[in-house]
Amino acid sequence: MATTSRDGVLGEVATPVAIGAVAGVATGLMANLLRKAVVQAPTVFAGNWDEALAAEHAATLKIFDALEKTDDTQATKRGFLLMQLKHALGKHAFQEENVIYAMMRDHDLKEAADHLNHDHGYVKQYLFELTELPRDDAAWLPKVSDFRTMIEKHMREEEDELFPKLRGGLTAEQNRHVTTAMNKEGLKLA
């Protein structure tokens, strides 16, 4: 029979339980860090910040491709893909807004940065509307198509015009710094 004395059985049981709890917490934290590293790895390995963001754009378009191949009977699949899209775009926007657009403002591209940030507001609006609209609604895919058109325009503007302009205005050291800072931000939401 267990006693509750200070040096009795309860103390002998509590120590292994405490060690087990600490080990469980440590394992959970390590697993979360590993998951974050795996999610951010494609961006890190893509290279410089602009190449990494272009790779994220391409990955986002693949999610759109998968969404556009669904039909009204695949509501569950649409929900899963929408969740993936929201996560990918959320992390991507966090990196751009907290590093790239801030750097653009610091390098005489304030108006362009504000315009891109404004576009991100519409990205959030589309995501909200797609979340609210029943996944089996006939209007769902046309909304996805409109969203894709908008986001592709935004991506082209970044990749073809604004990011090259920013990259060219930075030194090699500044570009390395932006890449590192962007990856740190991405890891936070990965």
C-alpha positions in Angstrom: 0.0 0.0 0.0 1.4 3.5 -1.0 2.1 6.0 1.7 2.2 9.7 1.5 5.2 10.2 3.8 7.9 12.5 2.6 10.4 9.6 2.1 7.9 6.9 1.4 6.6 5.2 -1.7 5.0 8.3 -3.1 8.4 10.0 -3.4 9.8 6.9 -5.2 6.9 6.9 -7.7 6.9 10.7 -8.3 10.5 10.9 -9.4 10.1 8.5 -12.4 6.8 10.2 -13.3 8.5 13.6 -13.3 11.3 12.3 -15.4 8.9 10.8 -17.8 6.9 14.0 -18.1 10.1 16.1 -18.7 11.2 13.5 -21.4 7.7 13.7 -23.0 7.8 17.5 -23.2 11.4 17.5 -24.6 10.4 14.9 -27.2 7.4 17.0 -28.2 9.5 20.1 -28.6 12.1 18.3 -30.6 9.5 16.8 -32.9 8.0 20.3 -33.4 11.4 21.7 -34.3 12.1 18.9 -36.7 8.7 19.4 -38.4 9.4 23.1 -38.7 12.8 22.4 -40.3 11.3 20.0 -42.8 8.6 22.5 -43.8 11.1 25.3 -44.2 13.8 23.2 -45.9 12.6 23.6 -49.5 12.7 27.4 -49.1 16.2 27.2 -47.5 17.6 24.9 -50.2 16.1 27.0 -53.0 18.9 29.5 -52.6 18.7 33.3 -52.5 15.6 34.9 -51.1 14.1 35.7 -54.5 14.7 32.1 -55.8 13.2 30.7 -52.6 10.1 32.9 -52.9 9.7 31.9 -56.5 9.9 28.2 -55.5 7.2 28.8 -52.9 5.1 30.5 -55.7 5.5 27.4 -57.8 4.5 25.1 -54.9 1.4 27.3 -54.3 0.4 27.0 -57.9 0.6 23.2 -57.6 -2.0 23.4 -54.8 -4.2 25.4 -57.0 -3.7 22.8 -59.8 -4.9 20.1 -57.4 -7.9 22.2 -56.2 -8.9 22.9 -59.8 -9.0 19.1 -60.5 -11.6 18.5 -57.9 -15.3 18.4 -58.4 -18.3 19.2 -56.2 -18.4 15.6 -54.8 -14.9 16.0 -53.3 -15.7 18.5 -50.5 -13.3 16.8 -48.0 -10.4 16.9 -50.5 -11.1 20.5 -51.2 -11.1 21.3 -47.5 -7.8 19.6 -47.0 -6.2 21.3 -50.0 -7.6 24.7 -48.8 -6.0 24.1 -45.5 -2.7 23.4 -47.2 -3.1 26.6 -49.3 -3.9 28.7 -46.3 -0.8 27.4 -44.5 1.5 27.9 -47.5 0.2 31.4 -48.2 0.3 32.4 -44.5 3.9 31.4 -44.1 4.8 33.0 -47.4 3.1 36.3 -46.7 4.7 36.4 -43.2 8.2 36.2 -44.8 7.4 38.8 -47.5 5.7 41.3 -45.2 8.2 41.0 -42.3 11.4 41.0 -44.4 11.1 41.6 -48.2 8.5 44.4 -48.2 10.2 46.1 -45.3 13.5 45.9 -47.2 11.8 47.3 -50.3 10.5 50.3 -48.3 14.1 50.9 -47.1 15.4 50.9 -50.7 13.1 53.4 -52.4 10.4 50.9 -53.3 7.8 52.0 -50.7 4.9 52.4 -53.1 5.5 49.0 -54.7 5.8 47.4 -51.2 2.6 49.0 -50.1 0.9 47.8 -53.3 2.0 44.2 -52.7 1.0 44.3 -49.1 -2.4 45.6 -50.2 -2.7 42.5 -52.5 -2.1 40.3 -49.5 -5.3 41.7 -48.0 -7.2 40.4 -51.0 -5.5 37.0 -50.6 -6.9 36.9 -47.1 -10.3 37.9 -48.4 -10.3 35.1 -51.0 -9.2 32.6 -48.3 -12.0 33.7 -46.1 -14.6 33.5 -48.8 -13.5 30.0 -49.8 -13.6 28.9 -46.2 -17.1 30.3 -45.8 -18.5 28.9 -49.1 -19.6 25.3 -48.9 -17.0 23.1 -50.6 -19.7 21.4 -52.7 -21.1 24.7 -53.9 -21.1 25.2 -57.7 -19.5 28.7 -57.1 -16.5 27.2 -55.3 -14.3 26.4 -58.3 -15.0 29.6 -60.1 -13.9 31.4 -56.9 -10.7 29.4 -56.9 -10.1 30.3 -60.5 -10.6 34.0 -59.8 -8.3 33.7 -56.8 -5.6 32.0 -58.9 -5.8 34.7 -61.6 -5.3 37.4 -59.0 -2.4 35.6 -57.2 -0.6 34.8 -60.5 -0.6 38.4 -61.4 0.8 39.3 -58.0 3.5 36.6 -58.4 4.5 37.8 -61.9 4.8 41.3 -60.7 7.1 40.2 -57.8 9.2 37.8 -59.8 9.5 39.7 -63.1 9.8 43.2 -61.9 10.0 44.1 -58.2 12.2 41.4 -56.7 14.9 41.7 -59.5 14.8 45.5 -58.8 15.3 45.0 -55.1 18.0 42.3 -55.5 19.9 44.4 -57.9 19.9 47.4 -55.5 21.4 45.3 -52.7 25.0 44.3 -52.1 25.8 40.6 -52.0 26.1 40.9 -48.2 22.6 42.5 -48.0 21.1 39.8 -50.2 22.6 37.1 -47.9 21.2 39.0 -44.9 17.7 39.2 -46.5 17.8 35.5 -47.3 18.8 34.6 -43.7 16.2 36.9 -42.2 13.5 35.6 -44.5 14.3 32.0 -43.6 14.1 32.8 -39.8 10.7 34.4 -40.3 9.5 31.4 -42.3 10.7 29.0 -39.6 8.4 30.7 -37.1 5.3 29.7 -39.0 6.6 26.5 -40.6 
